[in-house]
C-alpha cells in the first residue's frame, strides 16, 4: 500500500485530498496544528514553522510515496502594513515548510527511485494580487521551487508538480461573499476542494508528468 503525507489536512483541500486518496487505497497521514481534524484519519500535530517538527513528522510517518504540500496561510494587507513578524510567519509556512517537507520526504524517495510530490500554490503565484504581495510572493516561490526540484529529482523517477487553485470554497475564503466572488469567475462559481483533490490524485499516479503547473481556477487565469 502506498503511503501519502498531506500537510494541513484538517479542512478544505487537505481534507478532501486525504479522503480521496484513502478511498483509492492509499495509507494517508495528515498534519495539523491549531485545527484538529473532525474525521477519522491518521494525524500528526506539526507546527510547520519549525523545521525540527517537520523532520520528526516525516521520520514518524516513514517511507512516503506521495507528498502533498497543501498547508498555507494568507495575509491581506497593504505592503506598508506588513510587519517583520507577518513576513516570517507567511514565508515559514508557505515556502520554507514546502522546501523542508520535500527535502526530508525526497531522501527516502531517492533511495526507492520512485515518488510524487504535489505542491499547492495559487493563481496569485502566477499573476499576483494587490494587497496580497507577501502571499503572492510565497506562492510564486512554490512554483519556481516545483520546476527546479522536478529537474533535480527526475533522474530518480520522482515527479514534482504544482497545482494553482483559483477561488475555492474553503475556510480561507469564507470571510468573503461567495456570490460576489463567483461573479469574478468566468465559469460563474467557486471551485470545490474535491475538484482540487481529483487533480492531486491524477498527478500522484501519472508517472510522465513532471515540472508542470496546473491551473484550476474556472477561467480567471488563462
C-alpha positions as CSV (number, residue, x, y, z in Angstrom):
1,X,0.0,0.0,0.0
2,X,1.4,3.4,-1.0
3,X,1.8,6.0,1.8
4,X,0.7,9.6,1.4
5,X,1.5,12.6,3.6
6,X,-0.6,15.7,3.4
7,X,0.3,18.9,5.2
8,X,-2.6,20.9,6.5
9,X,-5.2,18.2,6.2
10,X,-7.7,19.2,8.8
11,X,-10.1,21.1,6.5
12,X,-10.7,22.2,2.9
13,X,-8.5,21.0,0.1
14,X,-6.3,18.9,2.5
15,X,-9.3,17.1,3.9
16,X,-10.8,16.4,0.5
17,X,-7.5,15.1,-0.7
18,X,-7.0,12.9,2.3
19,X,-10.4,11.3,1.9
20,X,-10.0,10.8,-1.8
21,X,-6.5,9.2,-1.5
22,X,-7.7,6.9,1.3
23,X,-10.7,5.9,-0.9
24,X,-8.2,5.0,-3.6
25,X,-6.2,2.7,-1.4
26,X,-3.5,5.0,0.0
27,X,-2.3,4.9,3.6
28,X,-2.9,8.5,4.4
29,X,-1.3,10.7,7.1
30,X,-2.1,14.4,7.6
31,X,-0.5,17.2,9.6
32,X,-2.5,19.7,11.5
33,X,-1.6,22.5,14.0
34,X,-4.3,24.7,15.5
35,X,-7.4,22.9,14.0
36,X,-7.7,19.3,14.9
37,X,-9.4,17.1,12.2
38,X,-13.0,16.1,12.8
39,X,-12.9,13.0,10.7
40,X,-11.1,9.6,11.0
41,X,-7.6,9.8,9.7
42,X,-4.0,9.2,10.8
43,X,-2.9,12.6,12.1
44,X,0.2,14.2,13.4
45,X,0.3,17.6,15.1
46,X,3.1,19.6,13.5
47,X,3.9,23.3,13.7
48,X,5.2,23.9,10.1
49,X,7.1,27.0,11.3
50,X,9.5,24.5,13.0
51,X,12.0,22.7,10.8
52,X,12.7,20.2,13.6
53,X,9.0,19.3,13.8
54,X,8.8,18.9,10.1
55,X,11.7,16.5,10.1
56,X,10.4,14.5,13.1
57,X,6.9,14.3,11.4
58,X,8.4,12.8,8.2
59,X,10.5,10.4,10.2
60,X,7.4,9.3,12.2
61,X,5.5,8.6,9.0
62,X,8.4,6.9,7.3
63,X,8.7,5.9,3.6
64,X,6.3,8.4,2.0
65,X,5.3,7.6,-1.6
66,X,3.2,10.8,-2.2
67,X,3.8,14.1,-0.5
68,X,1.1,16.8,-0.8
69,X,2.4,20.2,0.4
70,X,-1.0,21.7,1.0
71,X,-0.8,23.8,4.1
72,X,-0.8,27.6,3.6
73,X,-1.7,30.8,5.3
74,X,-3.0,34.0,3.7
75,X,-2.5,37.6,4.5
76,X,-4.4,40.6,3.1
77,X,-2.6,43.8,3.9
78,X,-1.1,46.7,2.1
79,X,2.7,46.3,1.9
80,X,3.2,49.3,4.2
81,X,1.2,47.5,6.9
82,X,3.1,44.2,6.7
83,X,5.3,43.6,9.7
84,X,8.5,41.6,10.0
85,X,6.5,39.1,12.1
86,X,4.0,38.7,9.3
87,X,6.8,38.2,6.8
88,X,8.5,35.5,8.9
89,X,5.2,33.5,9.5
90,X,3.9,33.6,5.9
91,X,7.3,32.7,4.5
92,X,7.9,29.9,7.1
93,X,4.6,28.1,6.4
94,X,4.1,28.8,2.7
95,X,7.7,28.4,1.4
96,X,10.1,27.1,4.0
97,X,7.9,24.3,5.1
98,X,7.3,23.2,1.5
99,X,11.1,23.1,1.0
100,X,12.0,21.1,4.0
101,X,9.0,18.8,3.9
102,X,10.0,18.0,0.3
103,X,13.7,17.6,1.3
104,X,13.0,15.1,4.1
105,X,10.5,13.0,2.0
106,X,12.8,13.1,-1.0
107,X,15.6,11.3,0.9
108,X,13.6,8.1,1.0
109,X,12.1,8.6,-2.4
110,X,15.5,8.8,-3.9
111,X,16.5,5.5,-2.3
112,X,13.4,3.8,-3.7
113,X,13.7,5.6,-7.1
114,X,10.1,6.5,-7.1
115,X,7.6,9.0,-5.6
116,X,5.5,12.0,-6.3
117,X,5.5,15.5,-4.8
118,X,2.5,17.8,-5.4
119,X,2.7,21.4,-4.2
120,X,-0.4,23.5,-3.8
121,X,0.3,27.1,-4.9
122,X,-2.3,29.6,-6.0
123,X,-3.3,31.6,-9.1
124,X,-1.9,34.6,-7.3
125,X,1.5,32.9,-7.5
126,X,1.1,33.1,-11.3
127,X,-0.2,36.6,-11.7
128,X,0.0,38.4,-8.3
129,X,-2.7,40.0,-6.2
130,X,-2.9,43.6,-4.9
131,X,-2.9,43.7,-1.1
132,X,-1.5,40.2,-1.1
133,X,2.0,40.8,-2.1
134,X,3.6,38.6,0.6
135,X,1.2,35.7,-0.1
136,X,1.7,36.1,-3.9
137,X,5.4,36.1,-3.4
138,X,5.5,32.9,-1.5
139,X,3.1,31.1,-3.9
140,X,5.3,32.2,-6.8
141,X,8.2,30.8,-4.9
142,X,6.4,27.4,-4.7
143,X,6.0,27.4,-8.5
144,X,9.7,28.1,-9.0
145,X,10.7,25.5,-6.5
146,X,8.5,22.9,-8.2
147,X,10.1,23.5,-11.6
148,X,13.6,23.3,-10.1
149,X,13.0,20.3,-8.0
150,X,11.3,18.4,-10.8
151,X,14.5,18.7,-12.8
152,X,16.7,17.6,-9.9
153,X,14.6,14.6,-9.0
154,X,13.7,13.4,-12.5
155,X,16.7,11.1,-12.7
156,X,15.4,9.3,-9.6
157,X,12.0,8.8,-11.3
158,X,10.3,11.2,-8.9
159,X,7.7,13.5,-10.2
160,X,7.2,17.1,-8.9
161,X,4.2,19.1,-9.9
162,X,2.2,22.1,-8.8
163,X,-1.5,23.0,-8.6
164,X,-2.5,26.6,-8.7
165,X,-6.1,26.8,-7.4
166,X,-8.3,29.8,-8.1
167,X,-11.1,30.8,-5.8
168,X,-12.1,27.6,-3.9
169,X,-14.9,27.2,-1.4
170,X,-12.7,26.8,1.6
171,X,-12.4,28.4,5.1
172,X,-9.7,30.7,3.7
173,X,-12.3,32.4,1.5
174,X,-15.2,32.2,3.9
175,X,-14.7,35.8,5.0
176,X,-15.9,37.0,1.5
177,X,-19.3,36.9,-0.1
178,X,-19.4,33.8,-2.2
179,X,-21.9,35.3,-4.7
180,X,-19.7,38.3,-5.2
181,X,-16.6,36.1,-5.7
182,X,-18.4,33.9,-8.2
183,X,-19.0,37.0,-10.4
184,X,-15.2,37.2,-10.9
185,X,-15.1,33.6,-12.3
186,X,-15.8,33.0,-16.0
187,X,-17.5,29.7,-15.1
188,X,-19.7,31.6,-12.7
189,X,-19.0,29.6,-9.5
190,X,-16.4,28.8,-6.9
191,X,-14.3,25.7,-7.2
192,X,-14.7,22.8,-4.7
193,X,-12.0,21.2,-2.6
194,X,-12.9,17.9,-4.3
195,X,-12.0,19.3,-7.7
196,X,-8.5,20.1,-6.4
197,X,-8.3,16.7,-4.8
198,X,-9.1,14.9,-8.1
199,X,-6.2,16.7,-9.7
200,X,-3.9,15.7,-6.8
201,X,-4.8,12.1,-7.4
202,X,-4.2,12.4,-11.1
203,X,-0.8,13.9,-10.7
204,X,0.2,11.4,-8.0
205,X,-0.5,8.5,-10.3
206,X,0.8,9.8,-13.6
207,X,4.5,9.0,-13.9
208,X,5.2,11.0,-17.1
209,X,4.0,14.5,-15.9
210,X,6.6,16.5,-14.0
211,X,7.5,20.1,-13.5
212,X,4.1,21.3,-14.5
213,X,1.7,24.0,-13.1
214,X,-1.9,23.0,-13.3
215,X,-4.3,26.0,-13.0
216,X,-7.7,25.1,-11.6
217,X,-9.4,28.4,-11.5
218,X,-12.6,28.4,-13.5
219,X,-11.0,30.5,-16.2
220,X,-9.8,33.5,-14.2
221,X,-6.2,32.9,-15.3
222,X,-5.8,31.6,-18.8
